[in-house]
Amino acid sequence: MRLLLATLLLVIAGAPRAATLTIDTGAGPRALTTEQLLSRADVREVRVPDDVSYHRETRYLAVPLKALLPGVAADAHLQFVALDGFAAEIPAEAVVDGRGAEAWLAVEPPGKPWPALGAGKAGAGPFYLVWTSPAAGHIGPEQWPYQVATIRVLADPASRFPAMRPADGLARDAPERHGFTVFQRNCITCHTLNGQGDAKLGPDLNLPHNPTEYLRADMLRTLIRNPQDLRRWPQSKMPGFDRAVLSDADLDDLVAYLKHMSMRKAPH
């Protein structure tokens, strides 16, 4: 009996464990396991010609994301929280009506782990948001969160984090206002500002000092375009933002927003 029990314990210990995804659309969280997702009738093999994370063509078993979000309106806001603290903010419209782009939740099969994302790094599993025809919906690289643990419907960042907002008196077409939009799309996934935000990867971008206070404008632009061109650091997790993702005009407005917020520091 003892031998049988020991054998069973070894089998259980060695068996691949199912991952669990938590989805909360406002009616309370619900948990979906890997097996539940892979047993759905709408699971498909999806071909991704240019995977943002793996930088090559990939194929996944995946579920249409909008099928997992019944009742979510196009004007809602989605947050994807990863195991490492990355928090992607994506308008629900991109998922519900991507204008040609289609969002898929790729599911890592138990016992068949996806490749590592680099030397010493884990893979993109257990859950990864991938897109087909992303250019049609103007989907950027920050909207491909991997290692996803939780999907939530929340208010948009401007509502949740008032200390991030630029001054109310700015003109509607002010560069600082558009820069805040750029910040929400590209920076809020990793950084807080004025102590507000859900991301846990990068430093706060206003406290105690804003990068416009210690970097020349050209050096700040270099850092954003390709961090390794400014500081060679193998462990850096910050991606670069080339012109296909962040135009020169958007970059200028982002810098204008950061400079503006350097004069709007929250007490700390």
PATI-373586 format. One record per atom (N, C-alpha, C): residue in one letter; x, z, y. Coordinates in steps of 0.1 Angstrom, whole numbers, padded with zeros to 4 digits, always signed. Last residue first. Layout:
# PATI-373586
AXZY...
# end
This chain:
# PATI-373586
H+0044-0021+0635H+0050-0018+0622H+0059-0006+0623P+0019-0041+0650P+0027-0029+0650P+0032-0026+0636A+0025-0077+0648A+0016-0065+0646A+0025-0053+0646K+0034-0100+0674K+0038-0091+0662K+0028-0080+0661R+0034-0123+0689R+0022-0117+0685R+0024-0108+0673M+0056-0138+0693M+0052-0130+0705M+0038-0123+0702S+0058-0152+0670S+0069-0142+0673S+0065-0133+0685M+0038-0170+0671M+0035-0157+0665M+0046-0147+0667H+0051-0191+0684H+0040-0185+0690H+0037-0171+0684K+0069-0198+0664K+0074-0193+0676K+0063-0186+0684L+0050-0207+0644L+0059-0195+0641L+0065-0189+0654Y+0039-0229+0658Y+0031-0217+0654Y+0039-0205+0651A+0061-0245+0660A+0054-0241+0672A+0046-0228+0669V+0066-0250+0633V+0076-0243+0641V+0070-0238+0654L+0043-0265+0628L+0046-0253+0621L+0056-0244+0628D+0047-0287+0645D+0036-0278+0648D+0038-0265+0640D+0069-0299+0632D+0070-0295+0646D+0059-0285+0649L+0057-0305+0607L+0068-0295+0608L+0070-0290+0622D+0039-0324+0615D+0034-0312+0609D+0045-0301+0610A+0057-0344+0624A+0047-0338+0633A+0042-0325+0628D+0070-0350+0600D+0078-0344+0611D+0069-0338+0621S+0050-0339+0572S+0055-0349+0581S+0063-0342+0592L+0054-0330+0540L+0053-0323+0554L+0059-0333+0564V+0055-0347+0519V+0046-0336+0518V+0044-0330+0532A+0072-0367+0527A+0060-0371+0519A+0050-0360+0518R+0094-0354+0537R+0084-0360+0546R+0071-0365+0540D+0097-0323+0517D+0102-0336+0523D+0091-0342+0531F+0105-0292+0514F+0093-0299+0518F+0098-0312+0525G+0119-0273+0487G+0120-0281+0499G+0107-0288+0502P+0110-0239+0476P+0111-0254+0474P+0114-0261+0487M+0126-0209+0468M+0119-0217+0479M+0121-0232+0476K+0140-0195+0451K+0128-0200+0446K+0121-0209+0456S+0175-0191+0445S+0164-0193+0454S+0152-0200+0448Q+0197-0188+0428Q+0185-0181+0425Q+0173-0183+0434P+0217-0203+0440P+0211-0208+0428P+0198-0201+0424W+0221-0212+0472W+0218-0200+0465W+0211-0204+0452R+0234-0222+0501R+0235-0225+0487R+0233-0213+0478R+0215-0227+0529R+0221-0216+0521R+0222-0220+0507L+0210-0253+0538L+0213-0243+0547L+0221-0231+0540D+0204-0269+0517D+0212-0275+0527D+0217-0265+0537Q+0186-0254+0502Q+0199-0254+0497Q+0209-0261+0507P+0161-0258+0515P+0168-0246+0517P+0182-0246+0513N+0150-0285+0531N+0157-0282+0518N+0166-0270+0520R+0131-0281+0552R+0132-0294+0545R+0139-0292+0531I+0135-0255+0560I+0122-0259+0555I+0123-0272+0547L+0162-0256+0569L+0158-0246+0558L+0145-0251+0552T+0160-0275+0589T+0168-0278+0577T+0164-0269+0566R+0144-0261+0607R+0139-0274+0601R+0147-0277+0589L+0163-0241+0613L+0150-0238+0607L+0144-0250+0601M+0182-0256+0626M+0185-0249+0613M+0173-0245+0606D+0169-0265+0649D+0174-0275+0639D+0177-0268+0626A+0164-0240+0662A+0153-0248+0657A+0157-0259+0647R+0184-0213+0649R+0181-0224+0659R+0171-0233+0653L+0172-0182+0639L+0176-0195+0635L+0174-0205+0646Y+0160-0158+0649Y+0174-0158+0644Y+0180-0171+0639E+0135-0164+0657E+0143-0155+0665E+0157-0154+0661T+0122-0179+0639T+0125-0186+0652T+0134-0177+0661P+0116-0160+0619P+0128-0169+0617P+0132-0177+0630N+0109-0128+0632N+0104-0141+0630N+0116-0151+0628H+0114-0096+0619H+0118-0107+0628H+0113-0120+0623P+0104-0078+0601P+0106-0073+0615P+0109-0084+0625L+0077-0100+0606L+0081-0086+0606L+0093-0084+0597N+0072-0127+0601N+0071-0122+0615N+0077-0108+0616L+0071-0134+0575L+0077-0144+0584L+0075-0139+0599D+0082-0115+0547D+0073-0116+0558D+0079-0125+0569P+0097-0133+0519P+0097-0122+0529P+0086-0125+0540G+0080-0143+0488G+0090-0144+0499G+0088-0133+0509L+0061-0132+0468L+0074-0138+0465L+0084-0138+0476K+0036-0124+0471K+0046-0114+0469K+0059-0119+0466A+0005-0130+0489A+0017-0135+0482A+0027-0123+0481D-0016-0122+0505D-0016-0117+0491D-0003-0121+0484G-0015-0109+0539G-0014-0120+0529G-0013-0114+0515Q+0003-0093+0566Q-0010-0097+0559Q-0007-0109+0550G+0025-0087+0581G+0021-0078+0570G+0008-0081+0563N+0029-0109+0596N+0024-0097+0603N+0019-0087+0592L+0026-0127+0567L+0029-0128+0581L+0022-0116+0588T+0040-0135+0535T+0030-0128+0543T+0034-0131+0558H+0046-0163+0513H+0049-0155+0524H+0037-0147+0530C+0037-0181+0493C+0048-0172+0490C+0050-0161+0501T+0014-0194+0503T+0015-0192+0489T+0026-0182+0485I+0017-0199+0530I+0010-0186+0526I+0011-0184+0511C+0028-0224+0533C+0037-0212+0534C+0030-0199+0528N+0010-0246+0532N+0024-0247+0526N+0031-0234+0525R-0015-0241+0543R-0014-0251+0532R+0000-0249+0525Q-0010-0223+0564Q-0019-0220+0553Q-0018-0229+0541F+0007-0239+0580F+0012-0226+0574F+0003-0222+0562V-0011-0258+0588V+0001-0262+0580V+0006-0250+0573T-0027-0242+0604T-0033-0249+0593T-0022-0254+0583F-0009-0235+0623F-0014-0224+0615F-0021-0231+0602G-0004-0259+0636G+0007-0253+0628G+0002-0242+0619H-0028-0262+0649H-0026-0271+0637H-0014-0265+0629R-0023-0242+0668R-0035-0242+0660R-0033-0250+0647E+0000-0251+0681E+0001-0239+0674E-0011-0237+0664P-0008-0275+0694P+0001-0276+0682P+0001-0263+0674A-0042-0276+0703A-0029-0270+0705A-0021-0271+0693D-0068-0285+0704D-0058-0294+0698D-0044-0289+0700R-0082-0263+0715R-0085-0267+0702R-0075-0276+0695A-0060-0241+0733A-0068-0253+0733A-0070-0257+0718L-0060-0205+0729L-0053-0218+0728L-0064-0230+0728G-0073-0180+0729G-0074-0188+0741G-0067-0202+0741D-0067-0167+0706D-0080-0173+0707D-0081-0183+0719A-0035-0171+0691A-0043-0166+0701A-0056-0174+0703P-0035-0175+0654P-0029-0177+0668P-0039-0172+0678R-0037-0152+0627R-0043-0162+0636R-0036-0163+0649M-0028-0131+0613M-0021-0143+0612M-0026-0154+0622A-0046-0110+0616A-0033-0109+0622A-0024-0121+0621P-0067-0117+0599P-0068-0120+0613P-0055-0118+0621F-0072-0126+0570F-0060-0121+0576F-0060-0124+0591R-0097-0137+0563R-0092-0125+0556R-0080-0118+0563S-0100-0159+0579S-0110-0148+0580S-0104-0135+0574A-0078-0175+0572A-0080-0171+0587A-0090-0160+0588P-0082-0178+0544P-0071-0169+0549P-0073-0165+0564D-0117-0177+0535D-0105-0185+0538D-0095-0175+0545A-0129-0155+0509A-0130-0161+0523A-0117-0168+0525L-0127-0165+0474L-0125-0156+0485L-0129-0163+0499V-0128-0167+0441V-0134-0173+0452V-0134-0162+0463R-0099-0168+0419R-0109-0161+0427R-0115-0169+0438I-0081-0167+0390I-0087-0176+0399I-0099-0168+0406T-0051-0155+0375T-0064-0152+0381T-0069-0163+0390A-0028-0166+0364A-0034-0154+0357A-0048-0152+0362V-0007-0193+0360V-0019-0188+0366V-0024-0177+0358Q+0017-0208+0357Q+0016-0194+0353Q+0004-0186+0359Y+0014-0228+0388Y+0016-0226+0373Y+0017-0211+0370P-0003-0247+0412P+0002-0234+0408P+0003-0233+0392W-0002-0270+0430W+0000-0271+0416W+0004-0258+0410Q-0001-0270+0457Q-0014-0269+0451Q-0014-0272+0436E+0023-0276+0467E+0020-0261+0467E+0006-0259+0460P+0024-0304+0467P+0031-0296+0456P+0027-0282+0456G-0009-0316+0478G+0005-0313+0479G+0011-0305+0468I-0033-0340+0478I-0029-0328+0471I-0014-0327+0472H-0050-0360+0488H-0039-0355+0496H-0035-0341+0491G-0066-0373+0469G-0071-0361+0476G-0061-0354+0485A-0050-0393+0461A-0063-0397+0466A-0069-0385+0474A-0028-0381+0450A-0026-0387+0463A-0040-0390+0469P-0035-0373+0424P-0035-0363+0435P-0034-0369+0449S-0044-0384+0398S-0046-0391+0411S-0045-0382+0423T-0049-0352+0384T-0048-0367+0382T-0051-0373+0395W-0031-0321+0384W-0041-0331+0390W-0038-0345+0385V-0031-0287+0372V-0025-0301+0373V-0036-0310+0378L-0025-0254+0369L-0034-0264+0376L-0027-0277+0378Y-0020-0237+0340Y-0013-0245+0350Y-0023-0255+0356F-0013-0209+0319F-0023-0218+0325F-0017-0224+0337P+0009-0195+0310P-0001-0200+0300P-0011-0209+0306G+0033-0221+0315G+0022-0215+0309G+0020-0201+0314A+0056-0233+0324A+0045-0233+0333A+0033-0225+0328G+0084-0212+0311G+0076-0224+0313G+0065-0222+0322A+0111-0193+0328A+0100-0195+0318A+0093-0209+0320K+0146-0199+0332K+0133-0197+0337K+0122-0199+0325G+0172-0205+0324G+0169-0191+0326G+0155-0188+0331A+0170-0236+0338A+0178-0227+0330A+0175-0213+0334G+0134-0245+0340G+0148-0246+0344G+0156-0236+0336L+0110-0243+0329L+0111-0250+0341L+0125-0251+0347A+0108-0248+0293A+0112-0240+0305A+0113-0249+0317P+0079-0264+0278P+0094-0262+0281P+0096-0253+0293W+0052-0244+0263W+0057-0255+0271W+0072-0253+0274P+0048-0232+0229P+0051-0230+0244P+0056-0243+0250K+0029-0229+0207K+0035-0241+0211K+0038-0241+0226G+0016-0205+0202G+0027-0209+0192G+0033-0222+0196P-0013-0216+0218P-0006-0205+0212P+0004-0210+0201P-0010-0241+0243P-0015-0237+0230P-0007-0225+0224E-0018-0237+0277E-0007-0237+0267E-0012-0233+0254V-0039-0258+0295V-0038-0246+0287V-0027-0247+0276A-0047-0269+0327A-0039-0271+0315A-0037-0258+0308L-0074-0276+0344L-0067-0264+0340L-0060-0267+0327W-0074-0302+0369W-0075-0298+0354W-0068-0285+0352A-0089-0321+0394A-0082-0309+0390A-0085-0305+0376E-0085-0353+0406E-0093-0345+0397E-0084-0333+0393A-0091-0374+0434A-0082-0365+0427A-0090-0356+0418G-0114-0385+0444G-0106-0393+0435G-0096-0385+0428R-0124-0365+0460R-0123-0379+0465R-0114-0387+0457G-0129-0340+0449G-0115-0343+0453G-0113-0357+0458D-0150-0318+0449D-0151-0332+0453D-0137-0337+0458V-0141-0295+0437V-0155-0299+0435V-0157-0314+0438V-0114-0293+0446V-0117-0293+0432V-0131-0298+0429A-0115-0295+0473A-0105-0303+0466A-0108-0304+0451E-0134-0276+0480E-0138-0290+0481E-0128-0299+0474A-0121-0252+0480A-0129-0256+0468A-0133-0270+0468P-0088-0251+0492P-0102-0253+0495P-0110-0258+0483I-0065-0228+0480I-0069-0242+0479I-0084-0243+0483E-0036-0210+0479E-0049-0211+0486E-0053-0225+0486A-0017-0193+0455A-0020-0206+0461A-0034-0205+0467A+0006-0170+0452A-0008-0170+0455A-0012-0183+0462F+0030-0155+0431F+0026-0167+0439F+0011-0168+0440G+0034-0135+0413G+0029-0131+0426G+0027-0143+0435D+0039-0143+0387D+0050-0138+0395D+0047-0135+0409L+0015-0151+0377L+0021-0139+0371L+0032-0134+0380A-0006-0162+0405A+0003-0165+0393A+0009-0151+0388V-0038-0169+0416V-0027-0159+0416V-0019-0161+0403F-0055-0189+0436F-0049-0189+0423F-0037-0180+0424Q-0085-0190+0454Q-0072-0185+0454Q-0067-0184+0439L-0107-0211+0472L-0102-0206+0459L-0088-0201+0461H-0136-0211+0491H-0122-0211+0491H-0117-0205+0478A-0164-0234+0499A-0158-0221+0495A-0143-0222+0495D-0176-0258+0503D-0171-0251+0515D-0165-0237+0511A-0187-0265+0478A-0175-0272+0483A-0169-0265+0495A-0196-0236+0458A-0198-0246+0468A-0185-0253+0473V-0200-0229+0425V-0191-0228+0436V-0193-0239+0446G-0215-0234+0402G-0222-0228+0414G-0213-0226+0426P-0189-0230+0379P-0203-0234+0382P-0208-0227+0394L-0161-0235+0372L-0165-0229+0384L-0179-0232+0388L-0153-0249+0351L-0151-0235+0349L-0156-0227+0362A-0156-0275+0359A-0165-0270+0349A-0164-0255+0347K-0135-0278+0376K-0148-0276+0382K-0158-0271+0372L-0114-0284+0358L-0115-0271+0365L-0129-0268+0371P-0116-0296+0326P-0119-0299+0340P-0121-0286+0348V-0089-0285+0306V-0103-0285+0309V-0106-0288+0323A-0063-0299+0284A-0068-0293+0297A-0083-0294+0298L-0033-0304+0270L-0047-0301+0267L-0052-0293+0278Y-0011-0327+0286Y-0016-0314+0284Y-0029-0314+0277R+0020-0344+0293R+0006-0345+0287R+0002-0330+0283T+0040-0359+0318T+0037-0348+0309T+0023-0351+0304E+0068-0374+0334E+0054-0376+0328E+0052-0365+0318R+0085-0352+0357R+0084-0363+0347R+0070-0364+0342H+0088-0327+0369H+0094-0339+0375H+0095-0350+0364Y+0076-0303+0364Y+0085-0308+0354Y+0092-0321+0358S+0060-0299+0387S+0069-0288+0382S+0079-0293+0373V+0046-0323+0391V+0053-0317+0402V+0063-0306+0398D+0046-0351+0371D+0043-0337+0371D+0052-0330+0382D+0034-0379+0371D+0045-0374+0379D+0043-0359+0381P+0013-0385+0352P+0025-0394+0353P+0037-0388+0360V-0003-0367+0329V+0001-0365+0343V+0014-0374+0345R-0030-0370+0308R-0017-0375+0311R-0014-0374+0326V-0047-0347+0288V-0046-0353+0301V-0031-0358+0303E-0070-0343+0263E-0055-0345+0265E-0054-0353+0279R-0097-0319+0270R-0091-0333+0268R-0076-0333+0269V-0126-0301+0265V-0112-0301+0266V-0107-0315+0263D-0153-0299+0263D-0148-0307+0274D-0133-0307+0275A-0160-0280+0244A-0163-0294+0241A-0156-0304+0251R-0135-0255+0238R-0146-0261+0246R-0147-0275+0243S-0113-0244+0227S-0124-0247+0218S-0136-0253+0225L-0096-0237+0246L-0092-0248+0238L-0103-0252+0228L-0109-0214+0257L-0107-0226+0265L-0104-0238+0257Q-0107-0196+0235Q-0120-0200+0241Q-0119-0213+0249E-0079-0194+0233E-0087-0200+0222E-0100-0204+0227T-0071-0181+0257T-0066-0195+0253T-0075-0201+0243T-0101-0165+0271T-0088-0166+0263T-0084-0180+0261L-0114-0154+0300L-0114-0165+0291L-0100-0165+0284A-0133-0130+0317A-0121-0133+0310A-0123-0144+0300R-0147-0125+0349R-0149-0129+0335R-0136-0133+0329P-0157-0104+0376P-0147-0111+0368P-0151-0114+0354G-0185-0111+0397G-0178-0102+0388G-0168-0110+0380A-0195-0130+0412A-0205-0123+0404A-0198-0113+0394G-0175-0144+0424G-0183-0135+0432G-0193-0127+0425T-0159-0156+0406T-0165-0165+0416T-0175-0157+0425D-0131-0150+0389D-0141-0143+0396D-0147-0152+0407I-0114-0152+0359I-0121-0160+0369I-0132-0151+0375T-0085-0148+0341T-0096-0141+0348T-0101-0150+0359L-0072-0157+0310L-0074-0161+0324L-0086-0153+0329T-0049-0146+0286T-0062-0145+0291T-0062-0149+0306A-0033-0158+0256A-0033-0154+0270A-0047-0154+0275A-0027-0147+0223A-0035-0155+0232A-0034-0149+0246R+0004-0145+0207R-0007-0138+0213R-0014-0148+0223P+0017-0155+0176P+0016-0158+0190P+0003-0152+0196A+0029-0130+0153A+0019-0140+0157A+0018-0142+0172G+0045-0109+0148G+0052-0122+0150G+0042-0133+0154A+0028-0087+0145A+0038-0087+0156A+0044-0100+0159I+0014-0095+0123I+0007-0094+0136I+0017-0094+0147V+0035-0095+0104V+0028-0107+0107V+0021-0107+0120L+0042-0068+0104L+0052-0078+0108L+0045-0091+0111L+0018-0057+0095L+0023-0053+0109L+0033-0064+0113L+0017-0067+0069L+0007-0070+0079L+0011-0068+0093T+0039-0053+0058T+0039-0068+0059T+0029-0073+0069A+0031-0027+0060A+0043-0031+0067A+0043-0046+0069L+0010-0028+0042L+0007-0025+0056L+0019-0029+0064L+0023-0034+0018L+0013-0043+0023L+0011-0041+0038L+0039-0011+0015L+0045-0024+0017L+0036-0034+0022R+0019+0008+0012R+0028+0009+0024R+0035-0004+0026M+0008+0000-0012M+0000+0000+0000M+0009+0000+0013
# end
